[in-house]
């Protein structure tokens, strides 16, 4: 195809954003020719005259495809590829290696380091843009396949966790109901009113535990299905925090944990569904009371930060590892998922709180280190 014909050919560039191409080559003729032909097809081309210049450009910018020459004096293409793959932002960047040698070992090594494909000089310039689009599409398909695999694994883990938690949370109170009902019948036959009341109280507690579990599953389902509607009103964040402290004092005291409200840094207001947001904050506190090992103190703090209001729940427990933090934020999961775990619950407290916060266009973050306690924060826009 002639140069004039190429200039008249329809461009295939994305209408919203052109393909961003980084070309790293020490040959100025090859570099400029690549730029000229790719620019004709609407590509946004960045040039690097050697390996170090290419790495500097990669550190500063975002690219869709990279073309790198194998043989360069300051740094080989293989070294460039190895350094690019160390950059988290370019972990999945498609890289095409250009070589003028018939060197199968170098090509194999390039693939080991993370190259996506290669072309041999002299380059067929009329087909180069088609080749770039093919490599980019293959890379996107690979990323999508990996993401689908991760999602499938996540769904499988959630299913396993759901079955394990449901089995534990349903079986335990049901066994208690059956067992204490029999004991209550015996107490009634013996005329022991005190024992009868005590055993019926255990039955009631087990029934309430079952009801709470079903209520949590229903709430989480409604949140995921967007069936809950917000009733926003302007409210002081410190009021919500104060109410939650009063509500949770009894449960905290029963486990010898002191709960307090830190002095607010201001009197910031937020637009929120007070009942839902209170429920979310209560779940964070109850989660700390129930699961923070060796905790003696829980503090709720209200802080203003650059137009945002954050409600933080901090405990002085033994803390969690990063892996355990991820487990806590996953539905139907807890930091301790062993069969010998002593803590009860479906593992929906934090996920429900997270969904409520998302409904308010806010963020929920959880930070923890072994031996340094845990902090969970809800941050919303100030009203």
Buried (B, 14 or more C-beta within 10 A) or exposed (E): EEEEEBEEEEEEBEEEEBBBBBBBBBBEEBBBBBBEBBEBBBBBBBBBBBBBBBBEBBEEEEBBBBBBBBBBEEBBBBBBBBBBBEEEEBEBBBBBBBBBEEEEEBBEBBEEBBBBBBBEEEBEBBEBBEBBBEBBEEBEEEEEEEEEEEEEEEEEBBEEBBEBBBEBBBEBBBEBBEBBBEBBEEBBEEEBEEBBEBBBEBBEBBBEBBEBBEEBBEBBEBBEEEEBEBEBEEBBBBBBBBBBBEBBBEBBEEEEBEBEBBEBBEEBBBBBBBEBBBBBBBBBBBBBBBBBEEBEBBBBBBBBEEEBBBBBBBBBBBBBEEEBBEBBBBBBBBBEBEEEBEEBBBBBBBBBBBBBBEBBEBBBBBBBBEEEBBBBBBBBEBB
